[in-house]
Amino acid sequence: MKRALFLFSLLLLSLTLCGYGTTPPAAKTTYLVKRVVDGDTIKLVNGETVRYIGVDTPETKHPRKPVQYYGKEASAANKKLVGGKRVRLEFDVQPRDKYGRLLAYVYVDDIFVNAWLIENGYAQVMTIPPNVKHQDHFLKLQREARENKRGLWK
C-alpha cells in the first residue's frame, strides 16, 4: 500500500513538473499572433493560448469582474505590440497553467513584451513560483514605473 501511494505521488509530481504531460513549443521558433485577448494573454494561429509570465494587467474580459482601471489601455498597448505579429516564446520551469495555457515570456522583434508592459505602467508584477526567472528585473521596472507615475501608477 505504501509503495502504491508513493508511486501515485511520484506520478502526480512528474505530471505537474512537466506541464500536465504536454511539451511547449521550441524556444527559437516564432509564432503568429491570431488575436490579443487582453493585456496579458494572446491567442496564436496554432490554437495555443499564451498567458504572460510574471505580469498582471487590469481585467477587461473577466466573467465576474467589471472592466478595471487601465484595463482598456493595457489591452490596446498589448495589441499594438504583438497583434498580428510573429512572437518568440521563452519558457520557465512550469510551461502550462492549470487551464492548459502556455506560460511564457514573450518577445516581438527586440522587445521583451512582459518587461515593457511593466516598465510602461500597463502591468504590475505577479510572480507565481516556480516561474521566477525575471522576477528581480520585473520588480525593478515596477518600482521605476511607480516612482515616475507611469500608467497604472498615475
GROMACS elastic network, one bead per residue, 0.5 to 0.9 nm:
[ bonds ]
;  ai    aj funct       b0    kb
    1     4     6  0.51483   500
    1     5     6  0.62558   500
    1     6     6  0.85737   500
    2     5     6  0.51398   500
    2     6     6  0.60738   500
    2     7     6  0.86155   500
    3     6     6  0.50119   500
    3     7     6  0.61349   500
    3     8     6  0.85512   500
    4     7     6  0.51278   500
    4     8     6  0.60911   500
    4     9     6  0.85557   500
    5     8     6  0.50756   500
    5     9     6  0.61011   500
    5    10     6  0.85226   500
    6     9     6  0.51173   500
    6    10     6  0.61143   500
    6    11     6  0.86165   500
    7    11     6  0.61354   500
    7    12     6  0.86782   500
    8    11     6  0.50781   500
    8    12     6  0.62980   500
    8    13     6  0.86761   500
    9    12     6  0.51452   500
    9    13     6  0.61725   500
    9    14     6  0.86126   500
   10    13     6  0.51228   500
   10    14     6  0.61412   500
   10    15     6  0.86127   500
   11    14     6  0.51870   500
   11    15     6  0.61802   500
   11    16     6  0.86268   500
   12    15     6  0.51785   500
   12    16     6  0.62117   500
   12    17     6  0.86691   500
   12    20     6  0.89546   500
   13    16     6  0.51278   500
   13    17     6  0.61484   500
   13    18     6  0.86327   500
   14    17     6  0.50978   500
   14    18     6  0.61085   500
   14    19     6  0.85751   500
   14    20     6  0.82822   500
   14    21     6  0.84996   500
   15    18     6  0.53352   500
   15    19     6  0.62064   500
   15    21     6  0.56440   500
   15    22     6  0.88900   500
   16    19     6  0.53768   500
   16    20     6  0.54705   500
   16    21     6  0.79701   500
   16    94     6  0.79295   500
   17    20     6  0.74818   500
   17    21     6  0.87475   500
   17    93     6  0.76455   500
   17    94     6  0.63144   500
   17    95     6  0.86270   500
   18    21     6  0.57813   500
   18    22     6  0.69245   500
   18    23     6  0.73732   500
   18    93     6  0.84928   500
   18    94     6  0.68662   500
   18    95     6  0.73881   500
   18    96     6  0.86036   500
   19    22     6  0.57133   500
   19    23     6  0.71102   500
   19    24     6  0.84362   500
   19    93     6  0.89447   500
   19    94     6  0.58764   500
   19    95     6  0.54798   500
   19    96     6  0.51963   500
   19    97     6  0.75080   500
   19    98     6  0.87728   500
   19   100     6  0.83458   500
   20    23     6  0.86677   500
   20    96     6  0.75555   500
   20    97     6  0.88555   500
   20    98     6  0.85067   500
   20   100     6  0.81371   500
   22    95     6  0.84506   500
   22    96     6  0.82110   500
   23    26     6  0.88739   500
   23    95     6  0.76243   500
   23    96     6  0.89300   500
   24    27     6  0.83757   500
   24    91     6  0.79813   500
   24    95     6  0.62650   500
   24    96     6  0.80102   500
   24   102     6  0.71128   500
   25    28     6  0.87494   500
   25    29     6  0.74796   500
   25    89     6  0.81963   500
   26    29     6  0.57354   500
   26    30     6  0.87948   500
   26    89     6  0.81915   500
   26    90     6  0.86385   500
   27    30     6  0.80031   500
   27    88     6  0.69208   500
   27    89     6  0.57146   500
   27    90     6  0.55204   500
   27    91     6  0.72796   500
   28    88     6  0.67876   500
   28    89     6  0.76650   500
   28    90     6  0.83128   500
   29    87     6  0.84493   500
   29    88     6  0.62149   500
   29    89     6  0.76295   500
   30    86     6  0.57583   500
   30    87     6  0.51487   500
   30    89     6  0.71465   500
   31    44     6  0.66587   500
   31    45     6  0.74291   500
   31    46     6  0.78973   500
   31    85     6  0.81100   500
   31    86     6  0.50917   500
   31    87     6  0.52911   500
   31    88     6  0.64537   500
   31    89     6  0.80931   500
   32    43     6  0.88850   500
   32    44     6  0.57658   500
   32    45     6  0.57238   500
   32    46     6  0.79835   500
   32    82     6  0.89698   500
   32    83     6  0.87541   500
   32    84     6  0.64968   500
   32    85     6  0.56338   500
   32    87     6  0.63664   500
   33    36     6  0.73935   500
   33    42     6  0.68691   500
   33    43     6  0.60467   500
   33    45     6  0.59122   500
   33    46     6  0.88304   500
   33    82     6  0.68031   500
   33    83     6  0.59727   500
   33    84     6  0.50425   500
   33    85     6  0.56114   500
   33    86     6  0.61480   500
   33    87     6  0.70919   500
   34    42     6  0.77180   500
   34    43     6  0.55879   500
   34    46     6  0.83957   500
   34    47     6  0.84616   500
   34    83     6  0.71950   500
   34    84     6  0.59227   500
   34    85     6  0.83081   500
   35    42     6  0.59994   500
   35    43     6  0.53044   500
   35    44     6  0.69168   500
   35    45     6  0.82151   500
   35    79     6  0.78909   500
   35    82     6  0.86810   500
   35    83     6  0.60329   500
   35    84     6  0.68304   500
   36    39     6  0.76036   500
   36    40     6  0.84330   500
   36    41     6  0.64644   500
   36    43     6  0.62368   500
   36    44     6  0.88138   500
   36    75     6  0.74773   500
   36    76     6  0.88272   500
   36    78     6  0.70948   500
   36    79     6  0.56487   500
   36    82     6  0.76630   500
   36    83     6  0.60442   500
   36    84     6  0.86203   500
   37    40     6  0.77212   500
   37    41     6  0.53661   500
   37    42     6  0.51537   500
   37    43     6  0.67432   500
   37    49     6  0.89182   500
   37    61     6  0.79717   500
   37    75     6  0.76594   500
   37    79     6  0.86310   500
   38    41     6  0.54452   500
   38    42     6  0.70577   500
   38    57     6  0.81045   500
   38    58     6  0.88064   500
   38    59     6  0.76308   500
   38    60     6  0.66215   500
   38    61     6  0.71543   500
   38    71     6  0.80219   500
   38    72     6  0.81818   500
   38    74     6  0.74204   500
   38    76     6  0.80287   500
   38    78     6  0.73422   500
   38    79     6  0.80108   500
   39    42     6  0.83263   500
   39    56     6  0.79685   500
   39    57     6  0.54918   500
   39    58     6  0.73956   500
   39    59     6  0.79887   500
   39    60     6  0.82862   500
   39    71     6  0.71108   500
   39    72     6  0.80363   500
   39    73     6  0.81785   500
   39    76     6  0.73528   500
   39    77     6  0.73053   500
   39    78     6  0.53950   500
   39    79     6  0.78038   500
   39   117     6  0.84009   500
   39   122     6  0.77489   500
   39   123     6  0.78187   500
   40    50     6  0.83943   500
   40    51     6  0.60111   500
   40    52     6  0.53658   500
   40    53     6  0.84770   500
   40    55     6  0.69872   500
   40    56     6  0.64679   500
   40    57     6  0.60053   500
   40    58     6  0.89129   500
   40    74     6  0.81986   500
   40    75     6  0.76438   500
   40    78     6  0.73711   500
   40   114     6  0.80130   500
   40   117     6  0.87457   500
   40   123     6  0.81591   500
   41    49     6  0.71175   500
   41    50     6  0.56075   500
   41    52     6  0.61450   500
   41    75     6  0.89954   500
   41    78     6  0.87179   500
   42    48     6  0.85078   500
   42    49     6  0.58126   500
   42    50     6  0.52777   500
   42    51     6  0.67349   500
   42    52     6  0.83545   500
   42    78     6  0.88519   500
   42    79     6  0.89430   500
   42    82     6  0.85880   500
   42    83     6  0.85242   500
   43    46     6  0.83067   500
   43    47     6  0.65931   500
   43    48     6  0.59075   500
   43    50     6  0.61906   500
   43    51     6  0.89594   500
   44    47     6  0.54617   500
   44    48     6  0.53676   500
   44    49     6  0.62599   500
   44    50     6  0.75383   500
   45    48     6  0.74000   500
   46    49     6  0.89810   500
   48   100     6  0.89605   500
   48   101     6  0.69809   500
   48   102     6  0.70749   500
   49   100     6  0.82135   500
   49   101     6  0.51915   500
   49   102     6  0.61656   500
   49   103     6  0.87867   500
   50    96     6  0.88362   500
   50   101     6  0.55442   500
   50   103     6  0.58607   500
   50   104     6  0.66462   500
   50   106     6  0.88735   500
   51    96     6  0.87801   500
   51    97     6  0.84680   500
   51   101     6  0.62981   500
   51   102     6  0.60836   500
   51   103     6  0.50762   500
   51   104     6  0.64520   500
   51   105     6  0.86610   500
   52    55     6  0.63433   500
   52    56     6  0.81440   500
   52   102     6  0.83697   500
   52   103     6  0.58633   500
   52   104     6  0.52346   500
   52   105     6  0.58189   500
   52   106     6  0.68418   500
   52   113     6  0.86194   500
   52   114     6  0.64745   500
   53    56     6  0.84983   500
   53    91     6  0.85989   500
   53    92     6  0.84498   500
   53   103     6  0.56621   500
   53   104     6  0.53150   500
   53   105     6  0.56925   500
   53   106     6  0.85021   500
   53   114     6  0.72518   500
   53   126     6  0.79619   500
   53   127     6  0.76244   500
   53   128     6  0.82098   500
   53   131     6  0.71714   500
   53   132     6  0.84701   500
   54   104     6  0.89158   500
   54   105     6  0.81866   500
   54   114     6  0.73098   500
   54   115     6  0.88479   500
   54   124     6  0.83952   500
   54   125     6  0.56798   500
   54   128     6  0.70957   500
   54   131     6  0.76083   500
   54   132     6  0.73275   500
   54   133     6  0.89689   500
   54   134     6  0.76168   500
   54   135     6  0.68662   500
   54   138     6  0.75800   500
   55   114     6  0.64676   500
   55   115     6  0.82927   500
   55   117     6  0.80170   500
   55   118     6  0.71940   500
   55   123     6  0.59157   500
   55   124     6  0.56509   500
   55   127     6  0.72669   500
   55   138     6  0.83505   500
   56    59     6  0.86828   500
   56   118     6  0.88102   500
   56   122     6  0.87117   500
   56   123     6  0.53400   500
   56   124     6  0.54186   500
   56   125     6  0.62062   500
   56   126     6  0.56844   500
   57    60     6  0.89302   500
   57    70     6  0.82367   500
   57    71     6  0.65988   500
   57    74     6  0.64991   500
   57    75     6  0.82003   500
   57   117     6  0.84534   500
   57   118     6  0.88953   500
   57   122     6  0.63280   500
   57   124     6  0.64715   500
   57   125     6  0.88774   500
   58    67     6  0.76170   500
   58    68     6  0.53763   500
   58    69     6  0.65459   500
   58    70     6  0.62477   500
   58    72     6  0.81245   500
   58    74     6  0.72425   500
   58    75     6  0.87215   500
   58   122     6  0.80668   500
   58   123     6  0.72236   500
   58   124     6  0.87726   500
   58   152     6  0.89445   500
   59    62     6  0.59676   500
   59    65     6  0.74002   500
   59    66     6  0.75064   500
   59    67     6  0.56192   500
   59    68     6  0.53488   500
   59    69     6  0.82330   500
   59    70     6  0.86001   500
   59    71     6  0.54974   500
   59    72     6  0.83536   500
   60    65     6  0.81448   500
   60    66     6  0.70753   500
   60    68     6  0.64024   500
   60    71     6  0.55087   500
   60    72     6  0.65391   500
   60    75     6  0.78172   500
   61    64     6  0.88098   500
   61    65     6  0.79340   500
   61    66     6  0.80656   500
   61    67     6  0.70833   500
   62    65     6  0.53030   500
   62    66     6  0.71659   500
   62    67     6  0.77296   500
   63    66     6  0.81226   500
   65    68     6  0.78514   500
   67    70     6  0.85305   500
   67    71     6  0.63905   500
   67    72     6  0.76934   500
   68    71     6  0.53083   500
   68    72     6  0.80406   500
   69    72     6  0.78349   500
   69    73     6  0.87091   500
   69   152     6  0.77031   500
   70    73     6  0.52066   500
   70    74     6  0.61669   500
   70    75     6  0.87133   500
   70   122     6  0.71829   500
   70   151     6  0.73935   500
   70   152     6  0.62338   500
   71    74     6  0.51060   500
   71    75     6  0.62056   500
   71    76     6  0.85691   500
   71   122     6  0.79925   500
   72    75     6  0.51634   500
   72    76     6  0.60988   500
   72    77     6  0.85666   500
   73    76     6  0.50816   500
   73    77     6  0.60877   500
   73    78     6  0.85940   500
   73   122     6  0.72198   500
   73   151     6  0.85680   500
   74    77     6  0.51157   500
   74    78     6  0.61817   500
   74    79     6  0.85468   500
   74   117     6  0.77374   500
   74   121     6  0.85349   500
   74   123     6  0.71979   500
   74   151     6  0.87858   500
   75    78     6  0.51470   500
   75    79     6  0.60876   500
   75    80     6  0.86038   500
   75   122     6  0.85495   500
   76    80     6  0.61202   500
   76    81     6  0.85820   500
   77    80     6  0.51134   500
   77    81     6  0.61852   500
   77    82     6  0.87363   500
   77   117     6  0.79789   500
   77   122     6  0.77363   500
   78    81     6  0.50470   500
   78    82     6  0.60823   500
   78    83     6  0.72831   500
   78   113     6  0.80253   500
   78   117     6  0.77584   500
   78   122     6  0.88677   500
   79    82     6  0.54706   500
   79    84     6  0.83105   500
   80    83     6  0.58936   500
   81    85     6  0.81349   500
   81   108     6  0.73815   500
   81   111     6  0.86788   500
   81   113     6  0.75647   500
   82    85     6  0.52413   500
   82    86     6  0.73513   500
   82    87     6  0.71265   500
   82   107     6  0.86666   500
   82   108     6  0.65347   500
   82   113     6  0.83163   500
   83    86     6  0.85949   500
   85   108     6  0.74644   500
   86   107     6  0.88246   500
   86   108     6  0.66362   500
   86   109     6  0.82243   500
   87   106     6  0.65006   500
   87   107     6  0.54906   500
   87   109     6  0.74583   500
   88   105     6  0.83303   500
   88   106     6  0.58802   500
   88   107     6  0.50806   500
   88   108     6  0.64651   500
   88   109     6  0.83742   500
   89   103     6  0.88972   500
   89   104     6  0.57185   500
   89   105     6  0.57487   500
   89   107     6  0.64262   500
   90   103     6  0.86754   500
   90   104     6  0.54155   500
   90   106     6  0.64089   500
   90   107     6  0.80222   500
   91    94     6  0.75919   500
   91    95     6  0.60449   500
   91   102     6  0.85922   500
   91   103     6  0.67430   500
   91   105     6  0.62976   500
   91   106     6  0.89504   500
   91   131     6  0.84809   500
   92    95     6  0.64545   500
   92   103     6  0.78674   500
   92   104     6  0.71122   500
   92   105     6  0.80701   500
   92   130     6  0.79045   500
   92   131     6  0.53647   500
   92   132     6  0.75255   500
   92   133     6  0.66814   500
   93   129     6  0.86545   500
   93   130     6  0.60177   500
   93   131     6  0.55570   500
   93   132     6  0.83485   500
   93   133     6  0.85835   500
   94    97     6  0.75469   500
   94   102     6  0.89916   500
   94   103     6  0.73587   500
   94   129     6  0.86030   500
   94   130     6  0.66476   500
   94   131     6  0.63370   500
   95   101     6  0.83579   500
   95   102     6  0.57647   500
   95   103     6  0.52704   500
   95   104     6  0.72061   500
   95   131     6  0.87058   500
   96    99     6  0.76944   500
   96   100     6  0.55321   500
   96   101     6  0.53302   500
   96   103     6  0.51979   500
   96   104     6  0.85769   500
   97   100     6  0.53762   500
   97   101     6  0.55772   500
   97   102     6  0.67456   500
   97   103     6  0.65801   500
   98   101     6  0.75190   500
   99   102     6  0.89780   500
  100   103     6  0.89848   500
  103   131     6  0.87200   500
  105   112     6  0.74820   500
  105   113     6  0.74556   500
  105   114     6  0.62475   500
  105   115     6  0.87946   500
  106   111     6  0.84682   500
  106   112     6  0.61532   500
  106   113     6  0.55017   500
  106   114     6  0.63665   500
  107   110     6  0.67065   500
  107   111     6  0.55101   500
  107   113     6  0.55055   500
  107   114     6  0.80283   500
  108   111     6  0.53306   500
  108   112     6  0.68250   500
  108   113     6  0.68988   500
  109   112     6  0.84198   500
  111   114     6  0.88411   500
  111   115     6  0.83830   500
  111   116     6  0.71609   500
  112   115     6  0.55683   500
  112   116     6  0.60850   500
  112   117     6  0.87757   500
  113   117     6  0.61427   500
  113   118     6  0.87343   500
  114   117     6  0.54502   500
  114   118     6  0.66595   500
  114   119     6  0.88028   500
  114   123     6  0.83594   500
  114   138     6  0.84112   500
  115   118     6  0.52425   500
  115   119     6  0.59851   500
  115   120     6  0.85677   500
  115   123     6  0.89330   500
  115   134     6  0.87875   500
  115   137     6  0.80265   500
  115   138     6  0.62224   500
  115   141     6  0.73286   500
  116   119     6  0.50042   500
  116   120     6  0.60579   500
  116   121     6  0.85054   500
  116   122     6  0.84276   500
  116   123     6  0.88718   500
  116   141     6  0.86583   500
  117   120     6  0.54322   500
  117   121     6  0.62498   500
  117   123     6  0.53909   500
  117   124     6  0.81446   500
  118   121     6  0.51718   500
  118   122     6  0.58213   500
  118   124     6  0.56533   500
  118   125     6  0.70305   500
  118   138     6  0.69019   500
  118   139     6  0.86803   500
  118   141     6  0.62653   500
  118   142     6  0.57061   500
  118   145     6  0.73006   500
  119   122     6  0.77451   500
  119   123     6  0.80734   500
  119   124     6  0.89256   500
  119   138     6  0.79968   500
  119   140     6  0.87720   500
  119   142     6  0.59997   500
  119   143     6  0.87062   500
  119   144     6  0.72083   500
  119   145     6  0.55565   500
  119   150     6  0.81136   500
  120   123     6  0.78610   500
  120   141     6  0.85085   500
  120   142     6  0.85042   500
  120   145     6  0.62400   500
  120   150     6  0.58943   500
  120   151     6  0.62739   500
  120   152     6  0.87738   500
  121   124     6  0.71732   500
  121   142     6  0.73668   500
  121   145     6  0.56823   500
  121   146     6  0.74619   500
  121   149     6  0.79316   500
  121   152     6  0.52276   500
  121   153     6  0.65477   500
  121   154     6  0.86851   500
  122   150     6  0.81851   500
  122   151     6  0.56589   500
  122   152     6  0.61530   500
  123   126     6  0.89101   500
  123   142     6  0.83631   500
  123   151     6  0.84398   500
  123   152     6  0.74424   500
  124   138     6  0.85255   500
  124   139     6  0.86246   500
  124   142     6  0.65160   500
  124   152     6  0.83110   500
  125   135     6  0.78466   500
  125   138     6  0.63623   500
  125   139     6  0.64986   500
  125   142     6  0.69507   500
  126   135     6  0.86317   500
  127   130     6  0.85792   500
  127   131     6  0.71464   500
  127   132     6  0.63644   500
  127   135     6  0.67399   500
  128   131     6  0.60005   500
  128   132     6  0.70236   500
  129   132     6  0.58578   500
  130   133     6  0.85219   500
  131   134     6  0.83751   500
  131   135     6  0.85046   500
  132   135     6  0.51566   500
  132   136     6  0.83271   500
  133   136     6  0.80673   500
  133   137     6  0.88947   500
  134   137     6  0.53900   500
  134   138     6  0.61285   500
  134   139     6  0.87055   500
  135   138     6  0.50932   500
  135   139     6  0.61374   500
  135   140     6  0.86735   500
  136   139     6  0.51731   500
  136   140     6  0.63106   500
  136   141     6  0.87591   500
  137   140     6  0.52086   500
  137   141     6  0.63380   500
  137   142     6  0.87238   500
  138   141     6  0.51025   500
  138   142     6  0.61544   500
  138   143     6  0.86406   500
  139   142     6  0.50657   500
  139   143     6  0.61699   500
  139   144     6  0.86809   500
  140   143     6  0.51800   500
  140   144     6  0.63714   500
  140   145     6  0.87420   500
  141   144     6  0.51525   500
  141   145     6  0.61680   500
  141   146     6  0.85987   500
  142   145     6  0.50045   500
  142   146     6  0.60434   500
  142   147     6  0.84767   500
  143   146     6  0.51813   500
  143   147     6  0.60873   500
  143   148     6  0.85511   500
  144   147     6  0.50696   500
  144   148     6  0.60372   500
  144   149     6  0.83759   500
  144   150     6  0.86400   500
  145   148     6  0.51577   500
  145   149     6  0.58892   500
  145   150     6  0.51518   500
  145   151     6  0.77482   500
  145   152     6  0.86595   500
  145   153     6  0.70506   500
  146   150     6  0.62957   500
  146   151     6  0.84961   500
  146   152     6  0.80341   500
  146   153     6  0.51690   500
  146   154     6  0.78886   500
  147   150     6  0.79848   500
  147   153     6  0.80724   500
  148   153     6  0.80143   500
  148   154     6  0.83341   500
  149   152     6  0.76439   500
  150   153     6  0.53567   500
  150   154     6  0.56235   500
  151   154     6  0.57172   500
